[in-house]
Amino acid sequence: MKQVVLEADLRDVKQNLNAIRKDGKVPAVFYGKNEKPVSISVDSKQFMSVIEKEGSNVIFELKMKNGSKNAIVKELQRHVLTQKPNHIDFQSISLTDKIEIMVAIHTEGIPDGVKNFGGIMEHILREIKVRCLPTDIPNKINIDVSNLKIGDSVTVADLPKIDGVEYEHDSSAIVVNVVAQAVEEEKPAEAAEPQAPEVISKGKKDEAAEGAAEAKK
C-alpha cells in the first residue's frame, strides 16, 4: 500500500465545524495506541483525490505542527446528499506492526452461468478482514468469476494467496455463487363467474297484463 503525505492543521475543538467545511477543510481527529487524541483538519479536495486514486486503505503520513505521524482512515463520515467528507477518524499505526483491516473484494468477468445460461451471480461477501503489515495492505482483492457455472461458488479458501496477508475469516464462507433464476409458476386462469339471468320484476308483468285487458274492452 502506497504512503501519501497529507498536511494536517491543528484545530480548536470549540471552532465551528461548518465554518471549517465552508473553508474547504474536513474536521478530523488523530488517535491511537500511546497517542493523545489530537483535533485536526485536512484539505477536502486533496484528501478525496488520494482516496479516489489509491483507495480507502491508503497509508497517510500526516504532517502536523508537532511532527509527522503515520495513520490510516479508521472511519470516514460523508454528507448524506452530497457524499462529501464530513469528518475523518485517523488511527495511528506502526509500519512494523501487523494490523487487522477490511479490504474490498472485486469481481472480474461475467460468469459463464450468467452469460450463457441465464443464471444470477450473488455477491455475498463484499469485503473481508485481513491481517498484515500496513505496507502490505492490498488495495483490493480481485477474483475472476468468468468460469463459474450455475451451482458454482467461490469461498474464502479460494481467494488468491497474497504474500504477507492472512484472511481473518471462516475459510468455508461463500464470497460469490451463481444460481439459477427462480421460475415463477403460472397460476390457472380463474373461471368466470356465471352471469345471473335477467329477472323482470313482477310489477312490470302486472302492468303489461292490465294494459292488454283494457285494450280488449
C-alpha positions, 0 to 999 in steps of 0.5 A, a space after each residue: 500500500 502506497 504512503 501519501 503525505 497529507 498536511 494536517 492543521 491543528 484545530 480548536 475543538 470549540 471552532 465551528 465545524 461548518 465554518 471549517 467545511 465552508 473553508 474547504 477543510 474536513 474536521 478530523 481527529 488523530 488517535 491511537 495506541 500511546 497517542 493523545 487524541 489530537 483535533 485536526 483538519 485536512 484539505 477536502 479536495 486533496 484528501 478525496 483525490 488520494 482516496 479516489 486514486 489509491 483507495 480507502 486503505 491508503 497509508 497517510 503520513 500526516 504532517 502536523 505542527 508537532 511532527 509527522 505521524 503515520 495513520 490510516 482512515 479508521 472511519 470516514 463520515 460523508 454528507 448524506 446528499 452530497 457524499 462529501 467528507 464530513 469528518 475523518 477518524 485517523 488511527 495511528 499505526 506502526 509500519 512494523 506492526 501487523 494490523 487487522 483491516 477490511 479490504 474490498 473484494 472485486 469481481 472480474 468477468 461475467 460468469 459463464 452461468 450468467 452469460 450463457 445460461 441465464 443464471 444470477 451471480 450473488 455477491 455475498 461477501 463484499 469485503 473481508 478482514 485481513 491481517 498484515 503489515 500496513 505496507 502490505 495492505 492490498 488495495 483490493 482483492 480481485 477474483 475472476 468469476 468468468 468460469 463459474 457455472 450455475 451451482 458454482 461458488 467461490 469461498 474464502 479458501 479460494 481467494 488468491 494467496 497474497 504474500 504477507 496477508 492472512 484472511 481473518 475469516 471462516 475459510 468455508 464462507 461463500 464470497 460469490 455463487 451463481 444460481 439459477 433464476 427462480 421460475 415463477 409458476 403460472 397460476 390457472 386462469 380463474 373461471 368466470 363467474 356465471 352471469 345471473 339471468 335477467 329477472 323482470 320484476 313482477 310489477 312490470 308483468 302486472 302492468 303489461 297484463 292490465 294494459 292488454 285487458 283494457 285494450 280488449 274492452 
